[in-house]
Amino acid sequence: MNGFGKDLSLSGNNRDRMDERIRGEVSRLREEALGYEYLIVEDLYKSLGNKCPKLVEIGCGSLGLLGRKGDRLAALQAHSVGIDVDLEGLAANQHVTHRICATCYSLPLQSNSVDVIVTRWMFEHLEIPEQALREFSRVLKSGGFLYIKTPNLWNYVMMVSRMTPTAVHNFLRSATGGDNIPTFYRANTTTKLRELAAKSGFSVRRIESYSYSFMYYIFNKELFHVMRFLSKLMGKVTKGTHLMLCCVLEKVQEA
């Protein structure tokens, strides 16, 4: 093998070090993104001025948002409710006080009883987002908040994802175990979120986009490197293609 070929090849130790660097970068970025979410929810908690707020996380799964940053948001755990259609995942979630197996389209909660609703990586799976938003508005108190974290449809990763059958995603991610939940992307642009909010009795408190597109490809080292490069390149051109939308809606105060 000539010298050029040797430069392209990686020994097992070099591959291990590269994998370790990827794992380190992924871990750092995840903590950075999670820390940003905590800042958002902490700001909402302070805005409420309520010593015992009721937080509901819809689509919480086995992990959810609470309990992942030490004592941060601890004040929200006492009256927290986790809701998911996945009974097994819900049962494994130890960070919420109450657990309810239910769909977001029909919440078994009293009207005007919730201070904050959290939804993370859920809106892309909603077939009828208008119905879900009306239900969220029903259970929230006037002045209550809805926090949404969801992919940006204009991100190039999401464009490819939307055009790719779920079966293909399942095949590519088979090494991680489990199938992908069907996605619809019917509320996944800033324009659409603003439109739906206005129709459902909400005002937009904040809406921002952030990068991390390449994190979607952590299941494949080669794809991860390629998409990380593209993500940095696209980020220099426009923020409109960033992967993550973080949106806070406030239920309009009743007259």
Secondary structure, DSSP 8 states (H G I E B T S, - for coil): --HHHHHH---HHHHHHHHHHHHHHHHHHHHHHHHHHHHHHHHHHHHHT-SS--EEEET-TTT-STTSSTTTTGGGTTT-EEEES-HHHHHH--S-SEEEE--TTS--S-TT-EEEEEEES-GGG-S-HHHHHHHHHHHEEEEEEEEEEEE-TTSHHHHHHHHS-HHHHHHHTGGG-S-------SS-SHHHHHHHHHHTTEEEEEEEEE--GGGGGTT-HHHHHHHHHHHHHHHHH-GGG-SEEEEEEEE----
